[in-house]
Amino acid sequence: MRAFENNIRKVEPYVPGEQPQNKVIKLNTNENPYPPSPKVTEALAKMDTDRFRLYPDPTCGPLVEALAEFYHVDRDQVFVGVGSDDVLSMCFLTFFNSKKPILFPDITYSFYKVWAELYRIPYECQRLDGNFRIVKEDYYKENGGIIFPNPNAPTAIYEELDFVEDIIRANPDVIVIVDEAYIDFAGRSALELIDKYENLIVVQTFSKARSMAGMRIGYAISNPVLIKYLNDAKYSFNSYTMNQAALVCGTEAVKDREYFEEGIRKIIETREWAKDRLARIGFICLDSSANFIFAMHPDYDAKELFEEMKANGIYVRYWGSERIEQYMRITIGTREEMEELFRFLEKYMGVK
Ligand SMILES: *Cc1c(COP(=O)(O)O)cnc(C)c1O
């Protein structure tokens, strides 16, 4: 081994779901099956490309303002980044700077562990219970910070706001980050608690409910003090995280509330129908409040089924890791895509 190898920061990276370039039924990375708001298409068609000569607005002014208006908060309570992955990574860097371990669930978004390792933040995973639920009392011990998604991923289980509030209230000395990537498909958001707890940060994304995973937009909402700390870290890293096209398209998307709400309604409707269909052919599904379903079948090996589906052009997500080796995660597609999925499953299982 060369001497310089000792000085290289080595990490075991996050492994994203596959992005096949051919046409498949893509139910593997929780994208939205519907296009973004037509307002976005219009804005893109009218885009002034001469503006690309210049650096974008480092404050992301119009986008921050649109989000502030949408969520009824002040502009200095909003931070935007290149997808919520960027926002979350910046939060880890900024707020998790203790020698005590940060806490997050053992089965959750696998990026948390990667960032903790990358930034050398000590961490301790808390075991979900036998029903894959977060045990809130596990988060009442001494720690250096807390992060969990609500609904959790990949379980899709949503915890009520009282439950989330108990964790925040029990931890006044550390920052609690609630990752609400899927909240629009679930229930009440922790945004309601922003003015009540000065240690709370809520992170959301345009990638799921707003149909814009390809544009890479995410945001954090908190109090002005914590948002200032986040901006200080951002300006010490890269002042121009958001590109001009994303700023313009993101702003238009936020302004179209009606389209946003209609899209969510359709996905929830398909989800409830799909849960029922899956149950009828013997799947056991965790109770989903997201745009995906975490499911297993007692009579079929998940890995074999996953591979068979893939060979037939239907992509879902499978991890094969401890405790979830018999589960797969199925993103809610359009009704037609889901019909295709069921046609395949029923044939595979010999159901008539
Ligand atoms: C999808 C997802 C994100 C990140 O999404 P971005 O595309 O980076 O905004 C963050 N957390 C969870 C739990 C997710 O599922």
The ligand as an SDF file (V2000), in Angstrom:
LIG
                    3D

 15 15  0  0  0  0  0  0  0  0999 V2000
  -35.9020   10.3150   -0.9110 C   0  0  0  0  0  0  0  0  0  0  0  0
  -35.4380   10.6100    0.4820 C   0  0  0  0  0  0  0  0  0  0  0  0
  -34.5780   11.6650    0.7930 C   0  0  0  0  0  0  0  0  0  0  0  0
  -33.8180   12.4700   -0.2100 C   0  0  0  0  0  0  0  0  0  0  0  0
  -34.3900   12.9210   -1.2600 O   0  0  0  0  0  0  0  0  0  0  0  0
  -33.7450   14.0070   -2.2100 P   0  0  0  0  0  0  0  0  0  0  0  0
  -34.0660   13.5010   -3.5570 O   0  0  0  0  0  0  0  0  0  0  0  0
  -32.2740   14.1160   -1.9520 O   0  0  0  0  0  0  0  0  0  0  0  0
  -34.4600   15.2440   -1.8410 O   0  0  0  0  0  0  0  0  0  0  0  0
  -34.2860   11.9170    2.1070 C   0  0  0  0  0  0  0  0  0  0  0  0
  -34.7670   11.1530    3.0960 N   0  0  0  0  0  0  0  0  0  0  0  0
  -35.5700   10.1240    2.8450 C   0  0  0  0  0  0  0  0  0  0  0  0
  -36.0730    9.3130    3.9730 C   0  0  0  0  0  0  0  0  0  0  0  0
  -35.9020    9.7990    1.5330 C   0  0  0  0  0  0  0  0  0  0  0  0
  -36.6500    8.7360    1.2760 O   0  0  0  0  0  0  0  0  0  0  0  0
  1  2  1  0
  2  3  1  0
  2 14  2  0
  3  4  1  0
  3 10  2  0
  4  5  1  0
  5  6  1  0
  6  7  2  0
  6  8  1  0
  6  9  1  0
 10 11  1  0
 11 12  2  0
 12 13  1  0
 12 14  1  0
 14 15  1  0
M  END
$$$$
